[in-house]
């Protein structure tokens, strides 16, 4: 999953790569819990699917926005056209990768159906005007209001959208399927504003960057606490279950109460990754590697988990010990693929790098 635009001038921060790698592992477990287990849906399996679903893809989408300011090196004074030249091709390539994934893996659905990769690619393109506006500090609050309005508008329009996808099946699959742009671009926009704010503070001084990250951690803790207090007060019968939320085209979007869990946990995981790797200086190279190769691994792990294991081999893992053992082996395999992919890309870059011009 490509949460950070890949450019030759974009710096990589280990804690962001590690967080992206953790999100990839959560997504891997979410998919295997869906595809590798037969029999009736147990409550433990259902809760596992819900928790990993609500943390994995939202983290990726948040990081799309949070990491975009890092790719602006050399474009600090660029206009809309200059920003578009850098980010539009990148976004288009990710959209194309999502369509290719539909063609290769999900052959029972229209190739034009939406997906997480398509939303990420469109988000990178759609954030170009916001990136341009953020050079003015006064734009931050209005952009956050735009993000909030996008989500609120989706909640209010949900009954009409339910009718729309029922009566316009193909259009519904293209526009509202698997973390669709509306409302999930709102989370990307929130990530963009917060990422810009943190990066600006970090450049001013490490202490200012630390204060911003601490503030995000406190906000995250308050949101998660609010989620649990609300469920206690309302007597919610199913805290970690999709029936509490909005289901459109058989895919999930959180209601306002669950949004506190989603956004709060994303902010807490961001702050935890920063604290562990920037403050405590922990080195987690295997997690960083997963994050650095996340786009390739997002594609490859679905080919392996769905097309190979589920469809071709027909393997199922009944019982939690066998399931977790299979996931551990699968994670090692995915890590090996990431290592091989990075080595291959490094070798290719060295192989085709122009030779230095010698004088004389």
SULTA-V520741 format. One record per residue. N is the residue number from 1. RES is the residue in one small letter. PHI is phi in radians with two decimals (NA if undefined). PSI is psi in whole degrees, -180 to 180 (999 if undefined). Layout:
n=N res=RES phi=PHI psi=PSI
n=N res=RES phi=PHI psi=PSI
This chain:
n=1 res=x phi=NA psi=123
n=2 res=x phi=-1.62 psi=97
n=3 res=x phi=-1.62 psi=-19
n=4 res=x phi=-2.10 psi=126
n=5 res=x phi=-1.01 psi=135
n=6 res=x phi=-1.59 psi=109
n=7 res=x phi=-2.34 psi=159
n=8 res=x phi=-1.22 psi=-19
n=9 res=x phi=-1.88 psi=-2
n=10 res=x phi=-1.42 psi=122
n=11 res=x phi=-1.24 psi=150
n=12 res=x phi=-1.91 psi=134
n=13 res=x phi=-1.87 psi=129
n=14 res=x phi=-1.07 psi=-37
n=15 res=x phi=-1.19 psi=-31
n=16 res=x phi=-1.28 psi=-40
n=17 res=x phi=-1.10 psi=-41
n=18 res=x phi=-1.13 psi=-41
n=19 res=x phi=-1.12 psi=-40
n=20 res=x phi=-1.11 psi=-38
n=21 res=x phi=-1.14 psi=-39
n=22 res=x phi=-1.11 psi=-40
n=23 res=x phi=-1.11 psi=-37
n=24 res=x phi=-1.11 psi=-42
n=25 res=x phi=-1.11 psi=-41
n=26 res=x phi=-1.08 psi=-41
n=27 res=x phi=-1.18 psi=-37
n=28 res=x phi=-1.03 psi=-47
n=29 res=x phi=-1.13 psi=-39
n=30 res=x phi=-1.04 psi=-44
n=31 res=x phi=-1.22 psi=-42
n=32 res=x phi=-1.20 psi=-33
n=33 res=x phi=-1.13 psi=-28
n=34 res=x phi=-1.43 psi=-41
n=35 res=x phi=-1.76 psi=-21
n=36 res=x phi=-1.87 psi=1
n=37 res=x phi=-2.04 psi=128
n=38 res=x phi=-1.73 psi=170
n=39 res=x phi=1.62 psi=-179
n=40 res=x phi=-1.15 psi=154
n=41 res=x phi=-1.32 psi=111
n=42 res=x phi=-1.40 psi=161
n=43 res=x phi=-1.14 psi=-36
n=44 res=x phi=-1.16 psi=-41
n=45 res=x phi=-1.16 psi=-41
n=46 res=x phi=-1.07 psi=-44
n=47 res=x phi=-1.14 psi=-39
n=48 res=x phi=-1.08 psi=-45
n=49 res=x phi=-1.08 psi=-43
n=50 res=x phi=-1.14 psi=-48
n=51 res=x phi=-1.12 psi=-46
n=52 res=x phi=-1.18 psi=-35
n=53 res=x phi=-1.09 psi=-44
n=54 res=x phi=-1.33 psi=-11
n=55 res=x phi=-1.90 psi=-34
n=56 res=x phi=-1.26 psi=-70
n=57 res=x phi=-1.07 psi=-42
n=58 res=x phi=-1.01 psi=-36
n=59 res=x phi=-1.13 psi=-45
n=60 res=x phi=-1.00 psi=-48
n=61 res=x phi=-1.14 psi=-40
n=62 res=x phi=-1.07 psi=-43
n=63 res=x phi=-1.18 psi=-26
n=64 res=x phi=-0.94 psi=-51
n=65 res=x phi=-1.25 psi=-44
n=66 res=x phi=-1.06 psi=-35
n=67 res=x phi=-1.53 psi=-17
n=68 res=x phi=-1.01 psi=-41
n=69 res=x phi=-1.04 psi=-25
n=70 res=x phi=-1.17 psi=-22
n=71 res=x phi=-1.56 psi=9
n=72 res=x phi=-1.59 psi=3
n=73 res=x phi=-1.03 psi=125
n=74 res=x phi=1.58 psi=-8
n=75 res=x phi=-2.14 psi=22
n=76 res=x phi=-1.03 psi=-35
n=77 res=x phi=-1.84 psi=13
n=78 res=x phi=-1.26 psi=150
n=79 res=x phi=-1.51 psi=-171
n=80 res=x phi=-1.05 psi=-40
n=81 res=x phi=-1.12 psi=-43
n=82 res=x phi=-1.14 psi=-41
n=83 res=x phi=-1.13 psi=-41
n=84 res=x phi=-1.10 psi=-39
n=85 res=x phi=-1.08 psi=-31
n=86 res=x phi=-1.43 psi=-44
n=87 res=x phi=-1.70 psi=-29
n=88 res=x phi=-1.10 psi=-47
n=89 res=x phi=-1.06 psi=-39
n=90 res=x phi=-1.08 psi=-48
n=91 res=x phi=-1.08 psi=-40
n=92 res=x phi=-1.12 psi=-38
n=93 res=x phi=-1.13 psi=-38
n=94 res=x phi=-1.23 psi=-38
n=95 res=x phi=-1.03 psi=-45
n=96 res=x phi=-1.09 psi=-37
n=97 res=x phi=-1.13 psi=-37
n=98 res=x phi=-1.14 psi=-40
n=99 res=x phi=-1.16 psi=-38
n=100 res=x phi=-1.13 psi=-38
n=101 res=x phi=-1.08 psi=-42
n=102 res=x phi=-1.03 psi=-43
n=103 res=x phi=-1.17 psi=-39
n=104 res=x phi=-1.47 psi=-42
n=105 res=x phi=-1.80 psi=-53
n=106 res=x phi=-1.72 psi=68
n=107 res=x phi=-1.29 psi=-14
n=108 res=x phi=-1.48 psi=1
n=109 res=x phi=-2.07 psi=155
n=110 res=x phi=-1.01 psi=140
n=111 res=x phi=-1.09 psi=-24
n=112 res=x phi=-1.49 psi=0
n=113 res=x phi=-1.03 psi=146
n=114 res=x phi=-1.23 psi=165
n=115 res=x phi=-2.88 psi=175
n=116 res=x phi=-1.08 psi=-42
n=117 res=x phi=-1.11 psi=-41
n=118 res=x phi=-1.09 psi=-41
n=119 res=x phi=-1.15 psi=-40
n=120 res=x phi=-1.12 psi=-45
n=121 res=x phi=-1.08 psi=-45
n=122 res=x phi=-1.12 psi=-35
n=123 res=x phi=-1.12 psi=-43
n=124 res=x phi=-1.05 psi=-40
n=125 res=x phi=-1.22 psi=-46
n=126 res=x phi=-1.19 psi=-23
n=127 res=x phi=-1.41 psi=-6
n=128 res=x phi=-1.01 psi=-50
n=129 res=x phi=-1.06 psi=-37
n=130 res=x phi=-1.15 psi=-39
n=131 res=x phi=-1.05 psi=-40
n=132 res=x phi=-1.16 psi=-40
n=133 res=x phi=-1.24 psi=-29
n=134 res=x phi=-1.22 psi=-8
n=135 res=x phi=-1.16 psi=-16
n=136 res=x phi=-1.80 psi=117
n=137 res=x phi=-0.97 psi=-30
n=138 res=x phi=-1.16 psi=-14
n=139 res=x phi=-1.40 psi=-14
n=140 res=x phi=-1.14 psi=-51
n=141 res=x phi=-1.07 psi=-46
n=142 res=x phi=-1.04 psi=-37
n=143 res=x phi=-1.17 psi=-38
n=144 res=x phi=-1.14 psi=-36
n=145 res=x phi=-1.16 psi=-38
n=146 res=x phi=-1.08 psi=-43
n=147 res=x phi=-1.08 psi=-45
n=148 res=x phi=-1.12 psi=-41
n=149 res=x phi=-1.11 psi=-36
n=150 res=x phi=-1.09 psi=-43
n=151 res=x phi=-1.22 psi=-46
n=152 res=x phi=-1.08 psi=-41
n=153 res=x phi=-1.07 psi=-38
n=154 res=x phi=-1.13 psi=-44
n=155 res=x phi=-1.07 psi=-44
n=156 res=x phi=-1.19 psi=-34
n=157 res=x phi=-1.53 psi=0
n=158 res=x phi=-0.97 psi=-45
n=159 res=x phi=-1.03 psi=-42
n=160 res=x phi=-1.18 psi=-38
n=161 res=x phi=-1.18 psi=-36
n=162 res=x phi=-1.05 psi=-43
n=163 res=x phi=-1.17 psi=-39
n=164 res=x phi=-1.09 psi=-48
n=165 res=x phi=-1.23 psi=-23
n=166 res=x phi=-1.32 psi=-32
n=167 res=x phi=-1.73 psi=-15
n=168 res=x phi=-2.26 psi=77
n=169 res=x phi=-1.08 psi=-50
n=170 res=x phi=-1.15 psi=-46
n=171 res=x phi=-1.07 psi=-37
n=172 res=x phi=-1.12 psi=-39
n=173 res=x phi=-1.19 psi=-33
n=174 res=x phi=-1.31 psi=-42
n=175 res=x phi=-1.66 psi=-30
n=176 res=x phi=-2.38 psi=72
n=177 res=x phi=-2.59 psi=129
n=178 res=x phi=0.95 psi=75
n=179 res=x phi=1.03 psi=65
n=180 res=x phi=-1.23 psi=161
n=181 res=x phi=-0.94 psi=-40
n=182 res=x phi=-1.78 psi=112
n=183 res=x phi=-1.85 psi=8
n=184 res=x phi=-1.27 psi=-16
n=185 res=x phi=-1.13 psi=-22
n=186 res=x phi=-1.09 psi=-40
n=187 res=x phi=-1.18 psi=-38
n=188 res=x phi=-1.07 psi=-43
n=189 res=x phi=-1.14 psi=-40
n=190 res=x phi=-1.06 psi=-46
n=191 res=x phi=-1.05 psi=-39
n=192 res=x phi=-1.09 psi=-48
n=193 res=x phi=-1.10 psi=-43
n=194 res=x phi=-1.21 psi=-38
n=195 res=x phi=-1.12 psi=-42
n=196 res=x phi=-1.10 psi=-44
n=197 res=x phi=-1.10 psi=-45
n=198 res=x phi=-1.15 psi=-44
n=199 res=x phi=-1.13 psi=-40
n=200 res=x phi=-1.10 psi=-42
n=201 res=x phi=-1.17 psi=-41
n=202 res=x phi=-1.10 psi=-38
n=203 res=x phi=-1.22 psi=-30
n=204 res=x phi=-1.19 psi=-47
n=205 res=x phi=-3.00 psi=147
n=206 res=x phi=-0.99 psi=-33
n=207 res=x phi=-1.16 psi=-39
n=208 res=x phi=-1.15 psi=-40
n=209 res=x phi=-1.09 psi=-39
n=210 res=x phi=-1.11 psi=-40
n=211 res=x phi=-1.13 psi=-40
n=212 res=x phi=-1.10 psi=-45
n=213 res=x phi=-1.15 psi=-38
n=214 res=x phi=-1.12 psi=-40
n=215 res=x phi=-1.09 psi=-42
n=216 res=x phi=-1.11 psi=-38
n=217 res=x phi=-1.12 psi=-42
n=218 res=x phi=-1.13 psi=-43
n=219 res=x phi=-1.06 psi=-44
n=220 res=x phi=-1.06 psi=-44
n=221 res=x phi=-1.11 psi=-41
n=222 res=x phi=-1.13 psi=-42
n=223 res=x phi=-1.12 psi=-44
n=224 res=x phi=-1.15 psi=-42
n=225 res=x phi=-1.08 psi=-40
n=226 res=x phi=-1.07 psi=-39
n=227 res=x phi=-1.04 psi=-47
n=228 res=x phi=-1.22 psi=-39
n=229 res=x phi=-1.13 psi=-41
n=230 res=x phi=-1.05 psi=-45
n=231 res=x phi=-1.14 psi=-36
n=232 res=x phi=-1.16 psi=-44
n=233 res=x phi=-1.17 psi=-43
n=234 res=x phi=-1.45 psi=-10
n=235 res=x phi=1.11 psi=40
n=236 res=x phi=-1.05 psi=122
n=237 res=x phi=-1.29 psi=-23
n=238 res=x phi=-2.37 psi=91
n=239 res=x phi=-1.14 psi=-48
n=240 res=x phi=-1.90 psi=76
n=241 res=x phi=-2.71 psi=149
n=242 res=x phi=-1.30 psi=-19
n=243 res=x phi=-1.13 psi=-19
n=244 res=x phi=-1.37 psi=-13
n=245 res=x phi=-2.02 psi=-169
n=246 res=x phi=-1.66 psi=125
n=247 res=x phi=-2.01 psi=113
n=248 res=x phi=-2.15 psi=125
n=249 res=x phi=1.01 psi=37
n=250 res=x phi=1.13 psi=21
n=251 res=x phi=-2.26 psi=157
n=252 res=x phi=-1.73 psi=140
n=253 res=x phi=-2.42 psi=135
n=254 res=x phi=-1.25 psi=141
n=255 res=x phi=-1.26 psi=169
n=256 res=x phi=-0.92 psi=-40
n=257 res=x phi=-1.11 psi=-47
n=258 res=x phi=-1.23 psi=-21
n=259 res=x phi=-1.08 psi=-31
n=260 res=x phi=-1.08 psi=-40
n=261 res=x phi=-1.11 psi=-47
n=262 res=x phi=-1.13 psi=-58
n=263 res=x phi=-1.17 psi=-39
n=264 res=x phi=-1.08 psi=-44
n=265 res=x phi=-1.18 psi=-37
n=266 res=x phi=-1.06 psi=-45
n=267 res=x phi=-1.16 psi=-39
n=268 res=x phi=-1.16 psi=-42
n=269 res=x phi=-1.15 psi=-38
n=270 res=x phi=-1.05 psi=-49
n=271 res=x phi=-1.14 psi=-38
n=272 res=x phi=-1.13 psi=-42
n=273 res=x phi=-1.12 psi=-42
n=274 res=x phi=-1.10 psi=-46
n=275 res=x phi=-1.10 psi=-43
n=276 res=x phi=-1.18 psi=-40
n=277 res=x phi=-1.75 psi=-27
n=278 res=x phi=-1.69 psi=-37
n=279 res=x phi=-1.62 psi=-46
n=280 res=x phi=-1.53 psi=-9
n=281 res=x phi=1.06 psi=33
n=282 res=x phi=-1.23 psi=143
n=283 res=x phi=-1.95 psi=119
n=284 res=x phi=-2.15 psi=69
n=285 res=x phi=-1.08 psi=-33
n=286 res=x phi=-1.18 psi=-37
n=287 res=x phi=-1.26 psi=-39
n=288 res=x phi=-1.09 psi=-42
n=289 res=x phi=-1.06 psi=-43
n=290 res=x phi=-1.04 psi=-41
n=291 res=x phi=-1.21 psi=-37
n=292 res=x phi=-1.22 psi=-24
n=293 res=x phi=-1.99 psi=26
n=294 res=x phi=-1.12 psi=-37
n=295 res=x phi=-1.10 psi=-50
n=296 res=x phi=-1.07 psi=-44
n=297 res=x phi=-1.25 psi=-32
n=298 res=x phi=-1.04 psi=-43
n=299 res=x phi=-1.21 psi=-50
n=300 res=x phi=-1.17 psi=-39
n=301 res=x phi=-1.18 psi=-29
n=302 res=x phi=-1.31 psi=-36
n=303 res=x phi=-1.06 psi=-43
n=304 res=x phi=-1.26 psi=-49
n=305 res=x phi=-1.24 psi=-38
n=306 res=x phi=-1.68 psi=-58
n=307 res=x phi=-1.21 psi=-44
n=308 res=x phi=-1.42 psi=-60
n=309 res=x phi=-1.27 psi=-49
n=310 res=x phi=-1.35 psi=-50
n=311 res=x phi=-1.47 psi=-52
n=312 res=x phi=-1.40 psi=-52
n=313 res=x phi=-1.41 psi=-28
n=314 res=x phi=1.18 psi=27
n=315 res=x phi=-1.34 psi=141
n=316 res=x phi=-2.34 psi=151
n=317 res=x phi=-2.16 psi=92
n=318 res=x phi=-1.38 psi=139
n=319 res=x phi=1.54 psi=139
n=320 res=x phi=-1.14 psi=-39
n=321 res=x phi=-1.01 psi=-46
n=322 res=x phi=-1.16 psi=-39
n=323 res=x phi=-1.08 psi=-48
n=324 res=x phi=-1.24 psi=-34
n=325 res=x phi=-1.11 psi=-43
n=326 res=x phi=-1.11 psi=-38
n=327 res=x phi=-1.17 psi=-37
n=328 res=x phi=-1.10 psi=-45
n=329 res=x phi=-1.12 psi=-39
n=330 res=x phi=-1.14 psi=-40
n=331 res=x phi=-1.10 psi=-40
n=332 res=x phi=-1.11 psi=-41
n=333 res=x phi=-1.09 psi=-44
n=334 res=x phi=-1.10 psi=-40
n=335 res=x phi=-1.08 psi=-42
n=336 res=x phi=-1.09 psi=-39
n=337 res=x phi=-1.12 psi=-40
n=338 res=x phi=-1.09 psi=-43
n=339 res=x phi=-1.08 psi=-46
n=340 res=x phi=-1.13 psi=-39
n=341 res=x phi=-1.13 psi=-43
n=342 res=x phi=-1.16 psi=-40
n=343 res=x phi=-1.11 psi=-42
n=344 res=x phi=-1.12 psi=-43
n=345 res=x phi=-1.15 psi=-39
n=346 res=x phi=-1.12 psi=-42
n=347 res=x phi=-1.14 psi=-42
n=348 res=x phi=-1.11 psi=-41
n=349 res=x phi=-1.11 psi=-40
n=350 res=x phi=-1.21 psi=-36
n=351 res=x phi=-1.13 psi=-37
n=352 res=x phi=-1.83 psi=8
n=353 res=x phi=-1.22 psi=131
n=354 res=x phi=-1.05 psi=141
n=355 res=x phi=-1.21 psi=145
n=356 res=x phi=-1.15 psi=144
n=357 res=x phi=-1.42 psi=126
n=358 res=x phi=-1.69 psi=134
n=359 res=x phi=-1.43 psi=160
n=360 res=x phi=1.47 psi=999
